[in-house]
Amino acid sequence: MRKGKGRGAAGSMWGVFAALLFAAVLVGSCGVLLESALRAHAPVERYGAASAVVTAPHRVQERIKPLGDAPEVQSRPLTEPGRVPVALAGRLRGLPGVRAVVADVSFPVVSDAGRAMRGHGWESAALGPFPLRQGRAPRAPGEVALDAASGARVGDAVRLQTTGAPRPFRVTGLVAGPPAAYFAAATAEALGGRPGHADALAVLGDADADALRRAVPGLRVATGADRGDAENLAVAAARPDMIELSASLGGVAVMIALLVVGGLVALSVRERTRELALLRAVGATPGQVRGRIVRQALAAAVPAGVAGGALSLAAGAGLHAVMASAHVLPDGYRLSLSVLPALAAFLVTVLAAAVTSLLASLRVARIRPARALGEAELEPAALPRWRVVTGVVFLILGLNSLGLSFAVSGQAAAASVSGLVLTLVTATALLGPLIARRGGRILGRLARALSPVPGRLAQHIAAAAARRARAMLTPVALAVAIAGTQLFASSTVARATTAEAAAGNRADQVLVSTGPGLPSEAAAAVRAVPGVTAATAVARTTVVMTVRELGERRLRSLHGQGVTPGDAARVLDPKVSAGRLGDLADGTVALSENVAGGVRLGSPVTLWLADGTRIRPRVVALYERGLGFGDVLLPRSAVTAPLDDHVLVRGDADLRPVAARYAGARVAGPEALGVALARELRLQNLLSWVVVAAILGFVVIGLVTTLALATGARRREFGLLRDIGATRRQVLAMVRLEALVVLGTGLAVGTLIAAVTLLAFAAGVTGLPLPAVSPVTALAVLAFVAVSGTAAMMLPARRATAPGTGS
């Protein structure tokens, strides 16, 4: 018997060790993503020789007063470079240590072969530095120097498309460095479309950064690694969202670790109640019992935290690589690794083990010595009052979030349901014995119908050991709820986005580009084609705006589109609910209902364009299809992007001659936009699959460990059943039917939590409680959890009842 007890205690500690190990890996990998986001900088390439780079601010900052709180400064990143007056270069050149100042302009360039490059003035070649390999620098308007990898030769005539139609240039030189086209300074300034302004002023020399800042107040002076953000805003723009995402994932990981590890530790303590009761009976104090339980948990937590923390660095690097390969992260978003995520994983793991083991030890330590052995054999029928009260509080909080999700829309709806799953699962964990008993009564009837004798035994044991059933059903419910919500929330948004975009597209054909975009004159050329009744250029952009969410004002980055006034109303149907899209003109804007809370038709709103330009347009229309068309529709002239994404066309005219004029342009049907949008959304949803795979993997590991521990510790119970005449086949049938009862209850609870969460999410985001649920994916998740759980119960049961196994 002592040998069996030893095996049980050792098995429980190995189970706790495994759960803590994977908890540390999960928490630490989220920490790697968070650290990478906090330290993310684009690589310094073009500005390698510059000691400092002066740019316009890369963020919008606004002082906003929340309800009942002191004013706070909120900020959002910009996605396009702002304008810097070239005249300011004179101030900088006069500072001590400044050797030269280069006014750097950057604009898209596409060759006739479709090769995309960035265009600059010749002076910018010194910033790499990118020296000449062959030839000379361009001097005349029709000359260009290309990078050596372009395949061109000195003296070749090439046609290059910039912000206008393709035009011929003579290659005067070949330059080392990344894909680029260098023009004479005056030519580059004209092609950049911002006369008298540059994207940045790059300082060569050894000037003091503080002196530079005093010379150009209101502008941003970047030195060191910050110079990379000046040449590639995409990484800096992605940083806040990745910080928020990583911190959110980390919080979810910690909560899941507490739920899974807490249930497992509680179960391991419960299975050792008889051993601990013996300690109380021979005179051990409650403090000594608690100390023994906590020390044993820490003995598993410390090595698990060390090993899991080390493994989390590799797991985080792998997660980062997957996201980068799927283009979820922008180019240049590098991985940052240090010991901090591993240390955080170790601390969280040890703290989780200490807290959960201390809570699990409270009841055992309070047993009176005289009643210790008797209470060890019995499970109390009623739950402690604190547990019921706490569970009801979490349930009320979850229902309140659910009601709030139905009442709000847009990003506020997504934010309000983000904690709903964990809140309801926590309530499930606290009220688990009550739920287990209810599930045992309902599914027990099915078990008895399938096999009367083993089914009755399974129902009776599931009801009598409700605490053990609770520890088993909590990870089941958690796995199903987390997987269902993460997967189908993203698919709900994707379906609604593509449906709205398709329903509102009135175009007969589309002029699209396989390169960086189309010059603005392409839309005018399309309109001039006989048979074209309407054509609108579309340029996607990002706009910063103050939005009212849950009664408070928040600064948000919103997706928008610049469209051609007049024709836009004939080609697009964003489902206007107030005003007229035809009234869109310079100085006006149309908003989606998702972000227009409190904004009246005809009133002005404050917007910041993608380069930080502040405007105050008047609202002329409100519309419903914000997912399909973005939350902001602006006149094309207000959007700072130099190129159009595509041109929507009404009419059956032959547009092929127009497409032939522009590099990378082609004519497609209106369905091409839907295909491209669906592809983009699939790439974005890959993150949901990665998150689900990581979290579901950990939860299932915790589930398997919990079920295996719970079943393996019943060796004595199985032996008693065999002693009173039950066959091995009947015992295994009983365990199989008990798995039906316990796992079925957990699957039902998890499905219910996912269902109500998705209904609320769909109602808030799309306006209808109709989530996009793939039956195949849903059944696959349920089957994976059910099969894993059943195997985790049956394999230990087979070993425990094998011939020759003693009790």
Secondary structure, DSSP 4 states (H G I P E B T S, - for coil): -HHHHHHHHHHHHHHHHHHHHHHHHHHHHHHHHHHHHHT------TTTT-SEEEES-SEEEEEE--TTS--EEEEEE-SS---EEGGGHHHHHTSTTEEEEEEE--EEEEETT--EEEEEEGGGGGGTT--EEEE----STTEEEEEGGG---TT-EEEEESSSS-EEEEEEEEESSSSEEEE-HHHHHHHHT-TTEESEEEEEE---HHHHHHHSTTSEEE-GGGHHHHH-HHHHHHHHHHHHHHHHHHHHHHHHHHHHHHHHHHHHHHHTHHHHHHHHHTT--HHHHHHHHHHHHHHHHHHHHHHHHHHHHHHHHHHHHHHHHTTSSPTT------SHHHHHHHHHHHHHHHHHHHHHHHHHHHS-GGGHHHHHH---SSPPHHHHHHHHHHHHHHHHHHHHHHH--HHHHHHHHTTHHHHHHHHHHHTHHHHHHHHHHHHHHHHHHH-HHHHHHHHHHHHHTHHHHHHHHHHHHHHHHHHHHHHHHHHHHHHHHHHHHHHTB--SEEEEESSS-B-THHHHHHHTSTT--EEEEEEEEEEEEEEEETTEEEEEEEEEEEE-TTTHHHHB---EEEE-GGG--TTEEEEETTT-TTPPTT-B--EE-TTS-EE-PEEEEEES-HHHH-SEEEEGGG---SSBSEEEEES----HHHHHTSTTEEEE-THHHHHHHHHHHHHHHHHHHHHHHHHHHHHHHHHHHHHHHHHHTTHHHHHHHHHTT--HHHHHHHHHHHHHHHHHHHHHHHHHHHHHHHHHHHHHHHSSS-----HHHHHHHHHHHHHHHHHHHHHHHHHHTSTT---
